[in-house]
Amino acid sequence: MGRGRSEIKRIENPTQRQSTFYKRRDGLFKKARELAVLCDVDLLLLLFSGSGKLYHYLSPTVPTVKDLVERYEAATHSKVWADVRQERRAELEKAERMCELMEKELRFMTVDDGEQYTVPSLELLEHSLEAAVHRVRSEKDRKIGGEIDCLQNIIRGRHEERYGLCDKLAHSQAWNNGGEGGGSTPPSGGGGLELKLGFN
């Protein structure tokens, strides 16, 4: 009787998943080496683990990864290296623009007595400062409101606890008074808590 095929899905156990990764990785790279040697093919295998570690295999017939990528670009009429460089250049330019803008705003927020400011620039500075103060006050009010709500919940809980104790005390006193007059049984409930007050 043949072995049933197991379902292919993510392994939830981290230890078992890591062990399976190493075994499958070694098998995959072994198959890649066999394919490159037996069939005389140029092969590049890139593999990133779950932690981001890179594993790669390059067939002996290929000098460098760049050579194989350039052949891929020529075959697919695409530019892998150019796209990556362009994206990084765009990110750097965006970061430089943000730094310049932040430096300009920081210099603008600092009023220098020796600098000649125009009325519109001072009005703009005033509006910026007012907006900053408004944001700070809003955040402060939000924090204070949260602390007030927390304190109110604590006070409400203390009041409920106090009312519960007072109610149990009243029941206990009523039971003691009834016990002196006729020996009635104490009321059940109250979470198993009995308060007995001795009167001489």
Phi and psi restraints in degrees (value plus and minus 20) as a CYANA .aco file:
   2 GLY   PHI     -93.1   -53.1
   2 GLY   PSI     136.6   176.6
   3 ARG   PHI     -98.2   -58.2
   3 ARG   PSI     114.4   154.4
   4 GLY   PHI     -89.1   -49.1
   4 GLY   PSI     128.1   168.1
   5 ARG   PHI     -99.3   -59.3
   5 ARG   PSI     106.7   146.7
   6 SER   PHI     -99.1   -59.1
   6 SER   PSI     132.0   172.0
   7 GLU   PHI     -93.7   -53.7
   7 GLU   PSI     114.7   154.7
   8 ILE   PHI    -106.3   -66.3
   8 ILE   PSI      91.1   131.1
   9 LYS   PHI    -173.7  -133.7
   9 LYS   PSI     149.1   189.1
  10 ARG   PHI     -84.5   -44.5
  10 ARG   PSI     114.8   154.8
  11 ILE   PHI    -101.5   -61.5
  11 ILE   PSI     102.1   142.1
  12 GLU   PHI     -99.2   -59.2
  12 GLU   PSI     -53.2   -13.2
  13 ASN   PHI     -92.3   -52.3
  13 ASN   PSI      99.4   139.4
  14 PRO   PHI     -81.6   -41.6
  14 PRO   PSI     -61.6   -21.6
  15 THR   PHI     -84.3   -44.3
  15 THR   PSI     -65.9   -25.9
  16 GLN   PHI     -86.7   -46.7
  16 GLN   PSI     -56.3   -16.3
  17 ARG   PHI     -85.7   -45.7
  17 ARG   PSI     -60.4   -20.4
  18 GLN   PHI     -87.3   -47.3
  18 GLN   PSI     -61.6   -21.6
  19 SER   PHI     -83.0   -43.0
  19 SER   PSI     -61.9   -21.9
  20 THR   PHI     -86.1   -46.1
  20 THR   PSI     -56.0   -16.0
  21 PHE   PHI     -81.6   -41.6
  21 PHE   PSI     -67.1   -27.1
  22 TYR   PHI     -82.7   -42.7
  22 TYR   PSI     -62.1   -22.1
  23 LYS   PHI     -85.2   -45.2
  23 LYS   PSI     -67.8   -27.8
  24 ARG   PHI     -87.6   -47.6
  24 ARG   PSI     -55.5   -15.5
  25 ARG   PHI     -82.7   -42.7
  25 ARG   PSI     -66.8   -26.8
  26 ASP   PHI     -82.7   -42.7
  26 ASP   PSI     -60.0   -20.0
  27 GLY   PHI     -85.7   -45.7
  27 GLY   PSI     -58.9   -18.9
  28 LEU   PHI     -85.6   -45.6
  28 LEU   PSI     -64.0   -24.0
  29 PHE   PHI     -88.5   -48.5
  29 PHE   PSI     -53.2   -13.2
  30 LYS   PHI     -84.8   -44.8
  30 LYS   PSI     -63.3   -23.3
  31 LYS   PHI     -84.4   -44.4
  31 LYS   PSI     -57.4   -17.4
  32 ALA   PHI     -84.5   -44.5
  32 ALA   PSI     -63.7   -23.7
  33 ARG   PHI     -83.5   -43.5
  33 ARG   PSI     -62.0   -22.0
  34 GLU   PHI     -83.4   -43.4
  34 GLU   PSI     -61.5   -21.5
  35 LEU   PHI     -83.6   -43.6
  35 LEU   PSI     -62.2   -22.2
  36 ALA   PHI     -85.4   -45.4
  36 ALA   PSI     -58.1   -18.1
  37 VAL   PHI    -100.7   -60.7
  37 VAL   PSI     -68.2   -28.2
  38 LEU   PHI     -87.8   -47.8
  38 LEU   PSI     -59.7   -19.7
  39 CYS   PHI    -124.0   -84.0
  39 CYS   PSI     -18.9    21.1
  40 ASP   PHI      33.7    73.7
  40 ASP   PSI      35.3    75.3
  41 VAL   PHI    -134.1   -94.1
  41 VAL   PSI     134.0   174.0
  42 ASP   PHI    -109.9   -69.9
  42 ASP   PSI     105.2   145.2
  43 LEU   PHI    -159.5  -119.5
  43 LEU   PSI     118.0   158.0
  44 LEU   PHI    -149.6  -109.6
  44 LEU   PSI     105.2   145.2
  45 LEU   PHI    -142.0  -102.0
  45 LEU   PSI     100.5   140.5
  46 LEU   PHI    -134.8   -94.8
  46 LEU   PSI     115.6   155.6
  47 LEU   PHI    -164.3  -124.3
  47 LEU   PSI     106.6   146.6
  48 PHE   PHI    -130.7   -90.7
  48 PHE   PSI     109.6   149.6
  49 SER   PHI     -96.4   -56.4
  49 SER   PSI     155.6   195.6
  50 GLY   PHI     -83.2   -43.2
  50 GLY   PSI     -46.1    -6.1
  51 SER   PHI    -107.6   -67.6
  51 SER   PSI     -20.7    19.3
  52 GLY   PHI      73.5   113.5
  52 GLY   PSI     -15.2    24.8
  53 LYS   PHI     -96.5   -56.5
  53 LYS   PSI     118.1   158.1
  54 LEU   PHI    -113.6   -73.6
  54 LEU   PSI     113.2   153.2
  55 TYR   PHI    -145.9  -105.9
  55 TYR   PSI     116.3   156.3
  56 HIS   PHI    -166.2  -126.2
  56 HIS   PSI     135.5   175.5
  57 TYR   PHI    -155.6  -115.6
  57 TYR   PSI     113.6   153.6
  58 LEU   PHI    -146.0  -106.0
  58 LEU   PSI     106.6   146.6
  59 SER   PHI     -82.6   -42.6
  59 SER   PSI     128.4   168.4
  60 PRO   PHI     -81.5   -41.5
  60 PRO   PSI     -41.3    -1.3
  61 THR   PHI     -98.1   -58.1
  61 THR   PSI     -29.2    10.8
  62 VAL   PHI    -124.9   -84.9
  62 VAL   PSI     103.9   143.9
  63 PRO   PHI     -82.6   -42.6
  63 PRO   PSI     -73.2   -33.2
  64 THR   PHI    -160.9  -120.9
  64 THR   PSI     144.9   184.9
  65 VAL   PHI     -83.2   -43.2
  65 VAL   PSI     -57.6   -17.6
  66 LYS   PHI     -80.9   -40.9
  66 LYS   PSI     -59.6   -19.6
  67 ASP   PHI     -81.6   -41.6
  67 ASP   PSI     -63.5   -23.5
  68 LEU   PHI     -88.9   -48.9
  68 LEU   PSI     -56.5   -16.5
  69 VAL   PHI     -87.1   -47.1
  69 VAL   PSI     -58.3   -18.3
  70 GLU   PHI     -84.9   -44.9
  70 GLU   PSI     -57.8   -17.8
  71 ARG   PHI     -84.2   -44.2
  71 ARG   PSI     -57.1   -17.1
  72 TYR   PHI     -85.0   -45.0
  72 TYR   PSI     -61.0   -21.0
  73 GLU   PHI     -82.5   -42.5
  73 GLU   PSI     -61.3   -21.3
  74 ALA   PHI     -87.7   -47.7
  74 ALA   PSI     -56.0   -16.0
  75 ALA   PHI     -95.5   -55.5
  75 ALA   PSI     -53.0   -13.0
  76 THR   PHI    -122.4   -82.4
  76 THR   PSI     -22.7    17.3
  77 HIS   PHI      36.5    76.5
  77 HIS   PSI      21.7    61.7
  78 SER   PHI    -147.5  -107.5
  78 SER   PSI     147.2   187.2
  79 LYS   PHI    -145.1  -105.1
  79 LYS   PSI      72.6   112.6
  80 VAL   PHI     -90.6   -50.6
  80 VAL   PSI     -72.3   -32.3
  81 TRP   PHI     -84.0   -44.0
  81 TRP   PSI     -60.5   -20.5
  82 ALA   PHI     -84.1   -44.1
  82 ALA   PSI     -60.1   -20.1
  83 ASP   PHI     -84.3   -44.3
  83 ASP   PSI     -61.0   -21.0
  84 VAL   PHI     -86.1   -46.1
  84 VAL   PSI     -65.1   -25.1
  85 ARG   PHI     -83.8   -43.8
  85 ARG   PSI     -58.8   -18.8
  86 GLN   PHI     -85.8   -45.8
  86 GLN   PSI     -61.1   -21.1
  87 GLU   PHI     -84.0   -44.0
  87 GLU   PSI     -63.2   -23.2
  88 ARG   PHI     -86.4   -46.4
  88 ARG   PSI     -58.9   -18.9
  89 ARG   PHI     -83.8   -43.8
  89 ARG   PSI     -60.9   -20.9
  90 ALA   PHI     -84.8   -44.8
  90 ALA   PSI     -59.4   -19.4
  91 GLU   PHI     -85.3   -45.3
  91 GLU   PSI     -61.3   -21.3
  92 LEU   PHI     -84.3   -44.3
  92 LEU   PSI     -62.7   -22.7
  93 GLU   PHI     -83.5   -43.5
  93 GLU   PSI     -59.3   -19.3
  94 LYS   PHI     -84.5   -44.5
  94 LYS   PSI     -62.5   -22.5
  95 ALA   PHI     -84.6   -44.6
  95 ALA   PSI     -59.8   -19.8
  96 GLU   PHI     -84.6   -44.6
  96 GLU   PSI     -61.3   -21.3
  97 ARG   PHI     -83.4   -43.4
  97 ARG   PSI     -60.7   -20.7
  98 MET   PHI     -84.8   -44.8
  98 MET   PSI     -60.1   -20.1
  99 CYS   PHI     -84.4   -44.4
  99 CYS   PSI     -63.1   -23.1
 100 GLU   PHI     -82.8   -42.8
 100 GLU   PSI     -61.5   -21.5
 101 LEU   PHI     -85.0   -45.0
 101 LEU   PSI     -62.3   -22.3
 102 MET   PHI     -86.6   -46.6
 102 MET   PSI     -59.4   -19.4
 103 GLU   PHI     -84.2   -44.2
 103 GLU   PSI     -59.3   -19.3
 104 LYS   PHI     -85.2   -45.2
 104 LYS   PSI     -63.7   -23.7
 105 GLU   PHI     -84.9   -44.9
 105 GLU   PSI     -57.9   -17.9
 106 LEU   PHI     -85.8   -45.8
 106 LEU   PSI     -62.7   -22.7
 107 ARG   PHI     -84.8   -44.8
 107 ARG   PSI     -56.1   -16.1
 108 PHE   PHI     -90.3   -50.3
 108 PHE   PSI     -52.4   -12.4
 109 MET   PHI     -93.5   -53.5
 109 MET   PSI     -36.7     3.3
 110 THR   PHI    -119.1   -79.1
 110 THR   PSI      92.4   132.4
 111 VAL   PHI    -103.4   -63.4
 111 VAL   PSI     102.5   142.5
 112 ASP   PHI    -122.6   -82.6
 112 ASP   PSI     107.5   147.5
 113 ASP   PHI     -84.1   -44.1
 113 ASP   PSI     -49.0    -9.0
 114 GLY   PHI    -103.7   -63.7
 114 GLY   PSI     -25.1    14.9
 115 GLU   PHI    -112.6   -72.6
 115 GLU   PSI     122.5   162.5
 116 GLN   PHI    -113.2   -73.2
 116 GLN   PSI      91.7   131.7
 117 TYR   PHI    -124.6   -84.6
 117 TYR   PSI     123.5   163.5
 118 THR   PHI    -106.4   -66.4
 118 THR   PSI     143.0   183.0
 119 VAL   PHI     -82.8   -42.8
 119 VAL   PSI     -63.8   -23.8
 120 PRO   PHI     -81.5   -41.5
 120 PRO   PSI     -58.0   -18.0
 121 SER   PHI     -87.3   -47.3
 121 SER   PSI     -56.9   -16.9
 122 LEU   PHI     -88.3   -48.3
 122 LEU   PSI     -57.9   -17.9
 123 GLU   PHI     -84.4   -44.4
 123 GLU   PSI     -60.0   -20.0
 124 LEU   PHI     -83.5   -43.5
 124 LEU   PSI     -61.0   -21.0
 125 LEU   PHI     -83.1   -43.1
 125 LEU   PSI     -60.6   -20.6
 126 GLU   PHI     -82.4   -42.4
 126 GLU   PSI     -65.3   -25.3
 127 HIS   PHI     -83.8   -43.8
 127 HIS   PSI     -58.2   -18.2
 128 SER   PHI     -84.5   -44.5
 128 SER   PSI     -63.1   -23.1
 129 LEU   PHI     -86.1   -46.1
 129 LEU   PSI     -59.9   -19.9
 130 GLU   PHI     -83.4   -43.4
 130 GLU   PSI     -60.8   -20.8
 131 ALA   PHI     -84.9   -44.9
 131 ALA   PSI     -59.8   -19.8
 132 ALA   PHI     -85.2   -45.2
 132 ALA   PSI     -62.3   -22.3
 133 VAL   PHI     -83.4   -43.4
 133 VAL   PSI     -59.6   -19.6
 134 HIS   PHI     -83.0   -43.0
 134 HIS   PSI     -61.2   -21.2
 135 ARG   PHI     -85.2   -45.2
 135 ARG   PSI     -61.0   -21.0
 136 VAL   PHI     -84.6   -44.6
 136 VAL   PSI     -63.7   -23.7
 137 ARG   PHI     -85.4   -45.4
 137 ARG   PSI     -58.9   -18.9
 138 SER   PHI     -83.4   -43.4
 138 SER   PSI     -62.4   -22.4
 139 GLU   PHI     -86.2   -46.2
 139 GLU   PSI     -58.9   -18.9
 140 LYS   PHI     -84.9   -44.9
 140 LYS   PSI     -63.8   -23.8
 141 ASP   PHI     -82.8   -42.8
 141 ASP   PSI     -57.3   -17.3
 142 ARG   PHI     -85.5   -45.5
 142 ARG   PSI     -62.0   -22.0
 143 LYS   PHI     -84.4   -44.4
 143 LYS   PSI     -65.4   -25.4
 144 ILE   PHI     -83.2   -43.2
 144 ILE   PSI     -61.7   -21.7
 145 GLY   PHI     -81.0   -41.0
 145 GLY   PSI     -60.2   -20.2
 146 GLY   PHI     -84.3   -44.3
 146 GLY   PSI     -61.0   -21.0
 147 GLU   PHI     -86.9   -46.9
 147 GLU   PSI     -57.7   -17.7
 148 ILE   PHI     -84.5   -44.5
 148 ILE   PSI     -63.9   -23.9
 149 ASP   PHI     -80.7   -40.7
 149 ASP   PSI     -60.8   -20.8
 150 CYS   PHI     -83.5   -43.5
 150 CYS   PSI     -64.4   -24.4
 151 LEU   PHI     -85.1   -45.1
 151 LEU   PSI     -58.6   -18.6
 152 GLN   PHI     -84.0   -44.0
 152 GLN   PSI     -58.8   -18.8
 153 ASN   PHI     -84.3   -44.3
 153 ASN   PSI     -59.4   -19.4
 154 ILE   PHI     -84.1   -44.1
 154 ILE   PSI     -64.8   -24.8
 155 ILE   PHI     -83.5   -43.5
 155 ILE   PSI     -61.4   -21.4
 156 ARG   PHI     -82.2   -42.2
 156 ARG   PSI     -60.4   -20.4
 157 GLY   PHI     -85.8   -45.8
 157 GLY   PSI     -59.4   -19.4
 158 ARG   PHI     -85.2   -45.2
 158 ARG   PSI     -59.0   -19.0
 159 HIS   PHI     -84.4   -44.4
 159 HIS   PSI     -63.8   -23.8
 160 GLU   PHI     -83.4   -43.4
 160 GLU   PSI     -58.8   -18.8
 161 GLU   PHI     -85.2   -45.2
 161 GLU   PSI     -59.8   -19.8
 162 ARG   PHI     -85.8   -45.8
 162 ARG   PSI     -64.2   -24.2
 163 TYR   PHI     -82.0   -42.0
 163 TYR   PSI     -57.7   -17.7
 164 GLY   PHI     -85.2   -45.2
 164 GLY   PSI     -61.5   -21.5
 165 LEU   PHI     -86.5   -46.5
 165 LEU   PSI     -59.6   -19.6
 166 CYS   PHI     -83.2   -43.2
 166 CYS   PSI     -60.2   -20.2
 167 ASP   PHI     -84.3   -44.3
 167 ASP   PSI     -62.6   -22.6
 168 LYS   PHI     -85.7   -45.7
 168 LYS   PSI     -57.2   -17.2
 169 LEU   PHI     -84.8   -44.8
 169 LEU   PSI     -60.6   -20.6
 170 ALA   PHI     -84.6   -44.6
 170 ALA   PSI     -61.5   -21.5
 171 HIS   PHI     -83.4   -43.4
 171 HIS   PSI     -58.9   -18.9
 172 SER   PHI     -86.8   -46.8
 172 SER   PSI     -61.0   -21.0
 173 GLN   PHI     -85.8   -45.8
 173 GLN   PSI     -59.4   -19.4
 174 ALA   PHI     -85.1   -45.1
 174 ALA   PSI     -58.1   -18.1
 175 TRP   PHI     -87.5   -47.5
 175 TRP   PSI     -60.2   -20.2
 176 ASN   PHI     -84.3   -44.3
 176 ASN   PSI     -61.5   -21.5
 177 ASN   PHI     -84.7   -44.7
 177 ASN   PSI     -59.4   -19.4
 178 GLY   PHI     -89.0   -49.0
 178 GLY   PSI     -53.1   -13.1
 179 GLY   PHI     -87.5   -47.5
 179 GLY   PSI     -54.6   -14.6
 180 GLU   PHI     -89.7   -49.7
 180 GLU   PSI     -52.5   -12.5
 181 GLY   PHI    -105.6   -65.6
 181 GLY   PSI     -59.5   -19.5
 182 GLY   PHI    -168.5  -128.5
 182 GLY   PSI     -18.3    21.7
 183 GLY   PHI      50.3    90.3
 183 GLY   PSI      19.3    59.3
 184 SER   PHI     -91.8   -51.8
 184 SER   PSI     134.7   174.7
 185 THR   PHI     -97.4   -57.4
 185 THR   PSI     127.2   167.2
 186 PRO   PHI     -91.4   -51.4
 186 PRO   PSI     127.2   167.2
 187 PRO   PHI     -86.5   -46.5
 187 PRO   PSI     122.4   162.4
 188 SER   PHI    -102.6   -62.6
 188 SER   PSI     146.5   186.5
 189 GLY   PHI      85.4   125.4
 189 GLY   PSI    -180.4  -140.4
 190 GLY   PHI      54.1    94.1
 190 GLY   PSI      -1.4    38.6
 191 GLY   PHI      50.5    90.5
 191 GLY   PSI       0.7    40.7
 192 GLY   PHI      60.8   100.8
 192 GLY   PSI      -8.4    31.6
 193 LEU   PHI    -118.2   -78.2
 193 LEU   PSI     105.2   145.2
 194 GLU   PHI    -139.6   -99.6
 194 GLU   PSI     110.4   150.4
 195 LEU   PHI    -131.3   -91.3
 195 LEU   PSI      99.9   139.9
 196 LYS   PHI    -135.5   -95.5
 196 LYS   PSI     100.4   140.4
 197 LEU   PHI    -127.3   -87.3
 197 LEU   PSI     105.8   145.8
 198 GLY   PHI    -111.5   -71.5
 198 GLY   PSI     107.1   147.1
 199 PHE   PHI    -136.5   -96.5
 199 PHE   PSI     106.9   146.9
